[in-house]
Amino acid sequence: MILQLPKEDVHISAADLGLELHEAGDYLEIQTADVDGALQRLMEKKVSLTHLQIRARTLEDLFLELTGKELRA
């Protein structure tokens, strides 16, 4: 699953958060199989979840992971 948060809602570094963050435009994305654990970690670090979106991984996510390049529109 992908947890997606606006950058302005995350006022802590990835290292301090303890989760792997990826930038995606104006958002930060966390890829995790443990959604409950990731949410718990975000709440412990007082990250606002007001604009949180949770979605399944897409083929585009896999492409980015494998190539490091975005698909052209």
HUTAFEN-V605174 format. One record per helix or strand. SS is the DSSP state (h for helix, s for strand). FROM is the first residue (numbers start at 1). LEN is the number of residues. If there is no record, write none. Layout:
<<SS	FROM	LEN> <SS	FROM	LEN>>
//
This chain:
<<s	2	5> <h	7	3> <h	14	4> <s	21	4> <s	27	5> <h	35	10> <s	53	3> <h	59	9>>
//
